[in-house]
């Protein structure tokens, strides 16, 4: 693959990342979420395609798939490659115990230990507290709790940087206000159809934190189109969301630009976003995503799409 993606700093972490990051939740074969299965051979081949691509940033989680299947598949690809390729930044996330729901400080440490075993690594570049909306904020920041455990893991060198990755932007801002985190990630909240996360992202960027925007396609609506994927962010939404998506698709068709290219580049061109996390489910999707990121989009189309953004009341955190 001849395309080149330059790297840039991820906030003040000291890590250099590409503007594209491949998300691996689809590789865990979570059919209830995505509607399709992904076999192990295909998943491993997809990770190998990432290693062979210009993308130098990979995102996963302890909780992706049964018994950490996404991490196990990534670990197999790393093993076959003879180790994590030079320059590839790997992020994973700590998750509650899948049986008990425990998300204590001890569980955070155990979650990372499980991840390292599956991945075949002795440390990770970036470690996120994953979906902290699953526990009360007071529990998350309690002495000896999840945040304290993450800070300790960073201090011990088991994670170079720590982040908070979740949904509700108000809660994420509360975690950032603790001063403990280096990076923030949220999903489905900075897209052509939803700008909920923009104030959070701008504030984090100005504070020198790393900013990651995940799911720029809104769970598929902005990749396959609202006719093929009527749900936004994996759920039923206000009908004005699909209406706006149809209008945007028509505008992109008129301009000769794939809707997915505009959806992806809204994120990659934002000066307050360091990298955009895009889930892929097959090897060929890696090259396709790189191509979408490089597709020319006329300036006038951006203005037209901006006029079509649905009302704030329809956004996930409107």
Short mmCIF file of the C-alpha atoms (twelve columns), coordinates in Angstrom:
data_MODEL
# 
_entry.id   MODEL 
# 
loop_
_atom_site.group_PDB 
_atom_site.id 
_atom_site.type_symbol 
_atom_site.label_atom_id 
_atom_site.label_alt_id 
_atom_site.label_comp_id 
_atom_site.label_asym_id 
_atom_site.label_seq_id 
_atom_site.Cartn_x 
_atom_site.Cartn_y 
_atom_site.Cartn_z 
_atom_site.pdbx_PDB_model_num 
ATOM 1   C CA . UNK A 1   0.000   0.000   0.000  1 
ATOM 2   C CA . UNK A 2   1.582   3.264   -1.120 1 
ATOM 3   C CA . UNK A 3   -0.536  5.775   0.811  1 
ATOM 4   C CA . UNK A 4   1.148   7.502   3.731  1 
ATOM 5   C CA . UNK A 5   -0.594  8.817   6.807  1 
ATOM 6   C CA . UNK A 6   1.505   11.268  8.802  1 
ATOM 7   C CA . UNK A 7   1.626   10.959  12.564 1 
ATOM 8   C CA . UNK A 8   0.947   13.750  15.026 1 
ATOM 9   C CA . UNK A 9   1.112   14.074  18.823 1 
ATOM 10  C CA . UNK A 10  -1.731  12.594  20.863 1 
ATOM 11  C CA . UNK A 11  -2.169  15.548  23.177 1 
ATOM 12  C CA . UNK A 12  0.706   15.701  25.648 1 
ATOM 13  C CA . UNK A 13  1.105   11.931  26.025 1 
ATOM 14  C CA . UNK A 14  4.333   11.686  24.044 1 
ATOM 15  C CA . UNK A 15  2.621   9.209   21.715 1 
ATOM 16  C CA . UNK A 16  2.489   9.884   17.976 1 
ATOM 17  C CA . UNK A 17  -0.615  8.604   16.187 1 
ATOM 18  C CA . UNK A 18  -2.095  8.618   12.716 1 
ATOM 19  C CA . UNK A 19  -5.297  10.536  12.049 1 
ATOM 20  C CA . UNK A 20  -6.989  7.162   11.510 1 
ATOM 21  C CA . UNK A 21  -7.271  4.502   14.206 1 
ATOM 22  C CA . UNK A 22  -8.748  1.083   13.513 1 
ATOM 23  C CA . UNK A 23  -11.331 0.007   16.060 1 
ATOM 24  C CA . UNK A 24  -11.626 -3.717  16.663 1 
ATOM 25  C CA . UNK A 25  -14.988 -4.272  18.316 1 
ATOM 26  C CA . UNK A 26  -16.400 -5.741  15.046 1 
ATOM 27  C CA . UNK A 27  -13.594 -8.307  15.098 1 
ATOM 28  C CA . UNK A 28  -14.977 -9.752  18.334 1 
ATOM 29  C CA . UNK A 29  -17.922 -11.165 16.353 1 
ATOM 30  C CA . UNK A 30  -20.627 -9.463  18.419 1 
ATOM 31  C CA . UNK A 31  -23.554 -10.345 16.174 1 
ATOM 32  C CA . UNK A 32  -26.158 -8.935  18.574 1 
ATOM 33  C CA . UNK A 33  -24.588 -5.499  18.159 1 
ATOM 34  C CA . UNK A 34  -23.520 -5.536  14.522 1 
ATOM 35  C CA . UNK A 35  -25.785 -8.135  12.959 1 
ATOM 36  C CA . UNK A 36  -23.040 -10.345 11.544 1 
ATOM 37  C CA . UNK A 37  -20.370 -12.829 12.605 1 
ATOM 38  C CA . UNK A 38  -16.629 -12.464 12.065 1 
ATOM 39  C CA . UNK A 39  -14.574 -15.651 12.141 1 
ATOM 40  C CA . UNK A 40  -11.156 -15.831 13.765 1 
ATOM 41  C CA . UNK A 41  -9.244  -16.243 10.494 1 
ATOM 42  C CA . UNK A 42  -10.873 -13.146 9.018  1 
ATOM 43  C CA . UNK A 43  -10.293 -11.174 12.213 1 
ATOM 44  C CA . UNK A 44  -6.592  -12.056 12.362 1 
ATOM 45  C CA . UNK A 45  -6.200  -11.227 8.669  1 
ATOM 46  C CA . UNK A 46  -7.833  -7.841  9.284  1 
ATOM 47  C CA . UNK A 47  -5.341  -6.985  12.016 1 
ATOM 48  C CA . UNK A 48  -2.511  -8.100  9.746  1 
ATOM 49  C CA . UNK A 49  -3.911  -5.776  7.069  1 
ATOM 50  C CA . UNK A 50  -3.713  -2.927  9.574  1 
ATOM 51  C CA . UNK A 51  -0.078  -3.784  10.298 1 
ATOM 52  C CA . UNK A 52  0.619   -3.665  6.535  1 
ATOM 53  C CA . UNK A 53  -1.237  -0.375  6.088  1 
ATOM 54  C CA . UNK A 54  -0.370  3.275   6.755  1 
ATOM 55  C CA . UNK A 55  -2.578  3.184   9.873  1 
ATOM 56  C CA . UNK A 56  -0.388  3.045   12.980 1 
ATOM 57  C CA . UNK A 57  -3.039  3.097   15.694 1 
ATOM 58  C CA . UNK A 58  -5.186  0.197   16.899 1 
ATOM 59  C CA . UNK A 59  -7.964  0.308   19.506 1 
ATOM 60  C CA . UNK A 60  -9.467  -2.607  21.422 1 
ATOM 61  C CA . UNK A 61  -10.923 -3.497  24.832 1 
ATOM 62  C CA . UNK A 62  -10.953 -6.229  27.451 1 
ATOM 63  C CA . UNK A 63  -14.726 -6.462  27.016 1 
ATOM 64  C CA . UNK A 64  -14.948 -6.840  23.244 1 
ATOM 65  C CA . UNK A 65  -16.446 -10.269 22.680 1 
ATOM 66  C CA . UNK A 66  -16.797 -13.384 24.759 1 
ATOM 67  C CA . UNK A 67  -13.727 -13.995 26.918 1 
ATOM 68  C CA . UNK A 68  -11.897 -11.087 25.296 1 
ATOM 69  C CA . UNK A 69  -12.066 -12.512 21.779 1 
ATOM 70  C CA . UNK A 70  -10.977 -9.267  20.084 1 
ATOM 71  C CA . UNK A 71  -7.807  -9.079  22.182 1 
ATOM 72  C CA . UNK A 72  -7.078  -12.774 21.640 1 
ATOM 73  C CA . UNK A 73  -7.342  -12.336 17.889 1 
ATOM 74  C CA . UNK A 74  -5.123  -9.259  17.955 1 
ATOM 75  C CA . UNK A 75  -2.654  -11.192 20.083 1 
ATOM 76  C CA . UNK A 76  -2.532  -13.943 17.472 1 
ATOM 77  C CA . UNK A 77  -1.838  -11.381 14.735 1 
ATOM 78  C CA . UNK A 78  0.931   -9.870  16.878 1 
ATOM 79  C CA . UNK A 79  2.415   -13.325 17.428 1 
ATOM 80  C CA . UNK A 80  2.353   -14.094 13.703 1 
ATOM 81  C CA . UNK A 81  4.017   -10.727 13.012 1 
ATOM 82  C CA . UNK A 82  6.812   -11.532 15.448 1 
ATOM 83  C CA . UNK A 83  5.716   -8.785  17.815 1 
ATOM 84  C CA . UNK A 84  3.825   -5.518  17.672 1 
ATOM 85  C CA . UNK A 85  5.190   -3.717  14.601 1 
ATOM 86  C CA . UNK A 86  7.389   -0.700  15.260 1 
ATOM 87  C CA . UNK A 87  5.453   2.543   15.418 1 
ATOM 88  C CA . UNK A 88  2.041   0.950   15.993 1 
ATOM 89  C CA . UNK A 89  0.276   2.448   19.018 1 
ATOM 90  C CA . UNK A 90  -2.039  -0.014  20.757 1 
ATOM 91  C CA . UNK A 91  -4.850  1.096   23.060 1 
ATOM 92  C CA . UNK A 92  -7.036  -1.141  25.153 1 
ATOM 93  C CA . UNK A 93  -9.618  -0.557  27.861 1 
ATOM 94  C CA . UNK A 94  -10.380 -1.910  31.313 1 
ATOM 95  C CA . UNK A 95  -13.847 -3.377  31.791 1 
ATOM 96  C CA . UNK A 96  -15.919 -4.733  34.699 1 
ATOM 97  C CA . UNK A 97  -15.860 -8.413  35.563 1 
ATOM 98  C CA . UNK A 98  -18.283 -9.942  33.014 1 
ATOM 99  C CA . UNK A 99  -19.811 -12.257 35.608 1 
ATOM 100 C CA . UNK A 100 -20.056 -10.124 38.755 1 
ATOM 101 C CA . UNK A 101 -20.046 -6.584  37.355 1 
ATOM 102 C CA . UNK A 102 -17.222 -5.654  39.740 1 
ATOM 103 C CA . UNK A 103 -15.452 -2.481  38.563 1 
ATOM 104 C CA . UNK A 104 -13.274 -1.873  41.599 1 
ATOM 105 C CA . UNK A 105 -9.645  -0.814  41.615 1 
ATOM 106 C CA . UNK A 106 -8.640  -4.454  41.973 1 
ATOM 107 C CA . UNK A 107 -10.770 -5.338  38.963 1 
ATOM 108 C CA . UNK A 108 -9.072  -2.619  36.896 1 
ATOM 109 C CA . UNK A 109 -5.706  -4.184  37.584 1 
ATOM 110 C CA . UNK A 110 -7.034  -7.685  36.832 1 
ATOM 111 C CA . UNK A 111 -8.598  -6.425  33.593 1 
ATOM 112 C CA . UNK A 112 -5.237  -5.161  32.354 1 
ATOM 113 C CA . UNK A 113 -3.505  -8.375  33.381 1 
ATOM 114 C CA . UNK A 114 -6.022  -10.339 31.303 1 
ATOM 115 C CA . UNK A 115 -5.487  -8.012  28.345 1 
ATOM 116 C CA . UNK A 116 -1.707  -8.296  28.477 1 
ATOM 117 C CA . UNK A 117 -1.945  -12.085 28.550 1 
ATOM 118 C CA . UNK A 118 -4.265  -12.156 25.538 1 
ATOM 119 C CA . UNK A 119 -2.206  -9.632  23.578 1 
ATOM 120 C CA . UNK A 120 1.148   -11.198 24.463 1 
ATOM 121 C CA . UNK A 121 2.517   -7.863  25.687 1 
ATOM 122 C CA . UNK A 122 4.038   -6.644  28.925 1 
ATOM 123 C CA . UNK A 123 2.612   -3.102  28.706 1 
ATOM 124 C CA . UNK A 124 0.279   -0.988  26.566 1 
ATOM 125 C CA . UNK A 125 0.631   2.489   25.148 1 
ATOM 126 C CA . UNK A 126 -2.830  3.703   26.142 1 
ATOM 127 C CA . UNK A 127 -5.267  2.307   28.683 1 
ATOM 128 C CA . UNK A 128 -8.831  3.604   28.981 1 
ATOM 129 C CA . UNK A 129 -11.449 3.423   31.695 1 
ATOM 130 C CA . UNK A 130 -14.229 1.975   29.538 1 
ATOM 131 C CA . UNK A 131 -17.840 3.144   29.691 1 
ATOM 132 C CA . UNK A 132 -17.707 4.552   33.231 1 
ATOM 133 C CA . UNK A 133 -21.432 5.287   32.939 1 
ATOM 134 C CA . UNK A 134 -21.852 1.719   34.202 1 
ATOM 135 C CA . UNK A 135 -20.973 2.827   37.743 1 
ATOM 136 C CA . UNK A 136 -21.741 5.940   39.824 1 
ATOM 137 C CA . UNK A 137 -19.174 8.705   39.356 1 
ATOM 138 C CA . UNK A 138 -18.527 8.724   43.104 1 
ATOM 139 C CA . UNK A 139 -17.545 5.064   42.908 1 
ATOM 140 C CA . UNK A 140 -15.245 5.689   39.984 1 
ATOM 141 C CA . UNK A 141 -13.258 8.391   41.774 1 
ATOM 142 C CA . UNK A 142 -13.359 6.907   45.287 1 
ATOM 143 C CA . UNK A 143 -10.047 6.319   47.042 1 
ATOM 144 C CA . UNK A 144 -8.599  3.027   45.840 1 
ATOM 145 C CA . UNK A 145 -11.192 2.841   43.055 1 
ATOM 146 C CA . UNK A 146 -10.887 2.570   39.270 1 
ATOM 147 C CA . UNK A 147 -9.319  5.976   38.631 1 
ATOM 148 C CA . UNK A 148 -6.723  5.515   41.366 1 
ATOM 149 C CA . UNK A 149 -5.889  2.080   39.954 1 
ATOM 150 C CA . UNK A 150 -5.396  3.467   36.453 1 
ATOM 151 C CA . UNK A 151 -3.103  6.207   37.757 1 
ATOM 152 C CA . UNK A 152 -1.067  3.565   39.612 1 
ATOM 153 C CA . UNK A 153 -0.766  1.428   36.479 1 
ATOM 154 C CA . UNK A 154 0.529   4.445   34.567 1 
ATOM 155 C CA . UNK A 155 2.970   5.256   37.360 1 
ATOM 156 C CA . UNK A 156 4.232   1.663   37.275 1 
ATOM 157 C CA . UNK A 157 4.859   1.879   33.530 1 
ATOM 158 C CA . UNK A 158 2.255   -0.716  32.575 1 
ATOM 159 C CA . UNK A 159 0.429   1.960   30.573 1 
ATOM 160 C CA . UNK A 160 2.191   4.930   29.034 1 
ATOM 161 C CA . UNK A 161 -0.981  7.058   29.144 1 
ATOM 162 C CA . UNK A 162 -4.489  6.679   30.518 1 
ATOM 163 C CA . UNK A 163 -7.809  7.804   29.117 1 
ATOM 164 C CA . UNK A 164 -11.516 7.754   29.754 1 
ATOM 165 C CA . UNK A 165 -13.674 6.303   26.976 1 
ATOM 166 C CA . UNK A 166 -17.442 6.343   27.075 1 
ATOM 167 C CA . UNK A 167 -20.661 7.936   25.936 1 
ATOM 168 C CA . UNK A 168 -22.282 10.770  27.923 1 
ATOM 169 C CA . UNK A 169 -20.194 13.889  27.434 1 
ATOM 170 C CA . UNK A 170 -21.142 15.452  30.771 1 
ATOM 171 C CA . UNK A 171 -19.867 12.432  32.661 1 
ATOM 172 C CA . UNK A 172 -16.674 12.321  30.615 1 
ATOM 173 C CA . UNK A 173 -16.054 15.976  31.404 1 
ATOM 174 C CA . UNK A 174 -16.444 15.217  35.112 1 
ATOM 175 C CA . UNK A 175 -13.758 12.547  34.833 1 
ATOM 176 C CA . UNK A 176 -11.459 14.914  32.940 1 
ATOM 177 C CA . UNK A 177 -11.979 17.527  35.646 1 
ATOM 178 C CA . UNK A 178 -10.246 15.193  38.126 1 
ATOM 179 C CA . UNK A 179 -6.969  15.949  36.339 1 
ATOM 180 C CA . UNK A 180 -6.081  12.249  36.264 1 
ATOM 181 C CA . UNK A 181 -6.482  11.555  32.548 1 
ATOM 182 C CA . UNK A 182 -4.331  12.128  29.479 1 
ATOM 183 C CA . UNK A 183 -6.883  11.264  26.777 1 
ATOM 184 C CA . UNK A 184 -10.636 11.314  26.172 1 
ATOM 185 C CA . UNK A 185 -12.641 9.192   23.720 1 
ATOM 186 C CA . UNK A 186 -16.331 9.287   22.945 1 
ATOM 187 C CA . UNK A 187 -18.400 7.760   20.175 1 
ATOM 188 C CA . UNK A 188 -21.268 8.713   17.857 1 
ATOM 189 C CA . UNK A 189 -21.265 12.240  19.283 1 
ATOM 190 C CA . UNK A 190 -19.222 14.107  16.692 1 
ATOM 191 C CA . UNK A 191 -20.652 13.165  13.310 1 
ATOM 192 C CA . UNK A 192 -22.449 14.795  10.425 1 
ATOM 193 C CA . UNK A 193 -25.663 14.182  12.389 1 
ATOM 194 C CA . UNK A 194 -24.659 14.883  16.008 1 
ATOM 195 C CA . UNK A 195 -22.251 17.452  17.482 1 
ATOM 196 C CA . UNK A 196 -22.803 16.696  21.179 1 
ATOM 197 C CA . UNK A 197 -19.099 16.159  21.858 1 
ATOM 198 C CA . UNK A 198 -17.704 19.316  20.266 1 
ATOM 199 C CA . UNK A 199 -17.514 21.406  23.477 1 
ATOM 200 C CA . UNK A 200 -15.921 18.474  25.339 1 
ATOM 201 C CA . UNK A 201 -13.387 17.930  22.572 1 
ATOM 202 C CA . UNK A 202 -12.499 21.604  22.258 1 
ATOM 203 C CA . UNK A 203 -11.979 21.996  25.991 1 
ATOM 204 C CA . UNK A 204 -9.860  18.839  26.210 1 
ATOM 205 C CA . UNK A 205 -7.744  19.872  23.235 1 
ATOM 206 C CA . UNK A 206 -7.131  23.313  24.712 1 
ATOM 207 C CA . UNK A 207 -6.029  21.639  27.958 1 
ATOM 208 C CA . UNK A 208 -3.416  19.588  26.087 1 
ATOM 209 C CA . UNK A 209 -5.272  16.286  26.349 1 
ATOM 210 C CA . UNK A 210 -5.473  13.734  23.572 1 
ATOM 211 C CA . UNK A 211 -8.829  13.657  21.762 1 
ATOM 212 C CA . UNK A 212 -10.205 10.556  20.040 1 
ATOM 213 C CA . UNK A 213 -13.469 10.530  18.128 1 
ATOM 214 C CA . UNK A 214 -14.993 7.092   17.558 1 
ATOM 215 C CA . UNK A 215 -17.830 5.897   15.327 1 
ATOM 216 C CA . UNK A 216 -17.899 8.755   12.783 1 
ATOM 217 C CA . UNK A 217 -20.451 6.746   10.783 1 
ATOM 218 C CA . UNK A 218 -22.957 6.676   13.642 1 
ATOM 219 C CA . UNK A 219 -23.051 2.896   13.718 1 
ATOM 220 C CA . UNK A 220 -23.314 2.549   9.945  1 
ATOM 221 C CA . UNK A 221 -25.992 5.028   8.921  1 
ATOM 222 C CA . UNK A 222 -23.380 7.373   7.449  1 
ATOM 223 C CA . UNK A 223 -21.409 4.572   5.793  1 
ATOM 224 C CA . UNK A 224 -24.106 2.466   4.152  1 
ATOM 225 C CA . UNK A 225 -26.810 5.128   4.080  1 
ATOM 226 C CA . UNK A 226 -30.061 5.381   6.066  1 
ATOM 227 C CA . UNK A 227 -31.909 3.024   3.716  1 
ATOM 228 C CA . UNK A 228 -29.476 0.203   4.483  1 
ATOM 229 C CA . UNK A 229 -28.957 1.155   8.151  1 
ATOM 230 C CA . UNK A 230 -31.996 2.949   9.609  1 
ATOM 231 C CA . UNK A 231 -30.582 2.948   13.160 1 
ATOM 232 C CA . UNK A 232 -28.221 5.617   14.479 1 
ATOM 233 C CA . UNK A 233 -25.759 4.642   17.222 1 
ATOM 234 C CA . UNK A 234 -27.222 1.119   17.316 1 
ATOM 235 C CA . UNK A 235 -30.710 2.263   18.319 1 
ATOM 236 C CA . UNK A 236 -33.949 3.799   17.105 1 
ATOM 237 C CA . UNK A 237 -33.742 7.601   16.984 1 
ATOM 238 C CA . UNK A 238 -35.797 10.665  16.161 1 
ATOM 239 C CA . UNK A 239 -36.957 10.340  12.525 1 
ATOM 240 C CA . UNK A 240 -35.317 13.697  11.796 1 
ATOM 241 C CA . UNK A 241 -31.937 11.940  12.075 1 
ATOM 242 C CA . UNK A 242 -32.677 9.627   9.136  1 
ATOM 243 C CA . UNK A 243 -34.299 12.488  7.237  1 
ATOM 244 C CA . UNK A 244 -31.108 14.542  7.559  1 
ATOM 245 C CA . UNK A 245 -28.993 11.554  6.548  1 
ATOM 246 C CA . UNK A 246 -31.053 11.090  3.381  1 
ATOM 247 C CA . UNK A 247 -30.606 14.757  2.478  1 
ATOM 248 C CA . UNK A 248 -26.866 14.523  3.129  1 
ATOM 249 C CA . UNK A 249 -26.585 11.412  1.011  1 
ATOM 250 C CA . UNK A 250 -28.353 13.163  -1.861 1 
ATOM 251 C CA . UNK A 251 -26.016 16.165  -1.567 1 
ATOM 252 C CA . UNK A 252 -22.960 13.902  -1.574 1 
ATOM 253 C CA . UNK A 253 -24.272 11.977  -4.574 1 
ATOM 254 C CA . UNK A 254 -24.761 15.259  -6.432 1 
ATOM 255 C CA . UNK A 255 -21.156 16.242  -5.633 1 
ATOM 256 C CA . UNK A 256 -19.804 12.829  -6.608 1 
ATOM 257 C CA . UNK A 257 -18.513 12.158  -3.102 1 
ATOM 258 C CA . UNK A 258 -19.283 9.039   -1.041 1 
ATOM 259 C CA . UNK A 259 -21.320 9.898   2.045  1 
ATOM 260 C CA . UNK A 260 -18.829 7.849   4.072  1 
ATOM 261 C CA . UNK A 261 -15.936 10.036  2.896  1 
ATOM 262 C CA . UNK A 262 -17.648 13.200  4.101  1 
ATOM 263 C CA . UNK A 263 -18.626 11.528  7.380  1 
ATOM 264 C CA . UNK A 264 -15.065 10.378  8.012  1 
ATOM 265 C CA . UNK A 265 -13.424 13.630  7.003  1 
ATOM 266 C CA . UNK A 266 -15.691 15.781  9.169  1 
ATOM 267 C CA . UNK A 267 -13.723 14.177  12.006 1 
ATOM 268 C CA . UNK A 268 -10.257 13.929  10.451 1 
ATOM 269 C CA . UNK A 269 -10.294 17.610  9.409  1 
ATOM 270 C CA . UNK A 270 -11.355 18.896  12.854 1 
ATOM 271 C CA . UNK A 271 -8.371  20.683  14.464 1 
ATOM 272 C CA . UNK A 272 -9.412  19.557  17.955 1 
ATOM 273 C CA . UNK A 273 -9.451  15.810  17.155 1 
ATOM 274 C CA . UNK A 274 -6.162  13.893  17.145 1 
ATOM 275 C CA . UNK A 275 -7.408  10.611  15.694 1 
ATOM 276 C CA . UNK A 276 -10.657 9.089   14.468 1 
ATOM 277 C CA . UNK A 277 -11.521 5.527   15.458 1 
ATOM 278 C CA . UNK A 278 -13.221 3.538   12.707 1 
ATOM 279 C CA . UNK A 279 -14.326 -0.041  13.248 1 
ATOM 280 C CA . UNK A 280 -13.458 -2.472  10.460 1 
ATOM 281 C CA . UNK A 281 -14.587 -6.052  9.981  1 
ATOM 282 C CA . UNK A 282 -12.573 -7.360  7.015  1 
ATOM 283 C CA . UNK A 283 -9.059  -6.882  5.569  1 
ATOM 284 C CA . UNK A 284 -10.225 -4.944  2.509  1 
ATOM 285 C CA . UNK A 285 -11.987 -2.406  4.728  1 
ATOM 286 C CA . UNK A 286 -8.640  -1.080  5.925  1 
ATOM 287 C CA . UNK A 287 -7.557  0.122   2.482  1 
ATOM 288 C CA . UNK A 288 -11.077 1.356   1.762  1 
ATOM 289 C CA . UNK A 289 -11.025 3.491   4.906  1 
ATOM 290 C CA . UNK A 290 -7.654  4.988   4.011  1 
ATOM 291 C CA . UNK A 291 -9.010  5.802   0.552  1 
ATOM 292 C CA . UNK A 292 -12.102 7.480   2.003  1 
ATOM 293 C CA . UNK A 293 -9.878  9.644   4.185  1 
ATOM 294 C CA . UNK A 294 -8.065  10.851  1.069  1 
ATOM 295 C CA . UNK A 295 -11.109 11.446  -1.141 1 
ATOM 296 C CA . UNK A 296 -11.425 15.042  -2.352 1 
ATOM 297 C CA . UNK A 297 -14.446 16.842  -0.874 1 
ATOM 298 C CA . UNK A 298 -15.438 20.196  -2.436 1 
ATOM 299 C CA . UNK A 299 -15.469 23.114  -0.003 1 
ATOM 300 C CA . UNK A 300 -19.008 23.991  -0.976 1 
ATOM 301 C CA . UNK A 301 -20.255 20.574  0.077  1 
ATOM 302 C CA . UNK A 302 -19.152 21.182  3.662  1 
ATOM 303 C CA . UNK A 303 -21.300 24.316  3.804  1 
ATOM 304 C CA . UNK A 304 -24.259 22.433  2.365  1 
ATOM 305 C CA . UNK A 305 -23.910 19.558  4.817  1 
ATOM 306 C CA . UNK A 306 -23.614 21.956  7.731  1 
ATOM 307 C CA . UNK A 307 -26.995 23.450  6.872  1 
ATOM 308 C CA . UNK A 308 -28.522 19.958  7.066  1 
ATOM 309 C CA . UNK A 309 -27.401 19.099  10.616 1 
ATOM 310 C CA . UNK A 310 -30.521 18.058  12.549 1 
ATOM 311 C CA . UNK A 311 -31.639 20.039  15.607 1 
ATOM 312 C CA . UNK A 312 -29.754 19.712  18.880 1 
ATOM 313 C CA . UNK A 313 -32.812 18.080  20.468 1 
ATOM 314 C CA . UNK A 314 -32.201 15.016  18.283 1 
ATOM 315 C CA . UNK A 315 -28.568 14.558  19.375 1 
ATOM 316 C CA . UNK A 316 -27.554 11.835  21.818 1 
ATOM 317 C CA . UNK A 317 -26.631 14.465  24.411 1 
ATOM 318 C CA . UNK A 318 -28.713 17.279  22.962 1 
# 
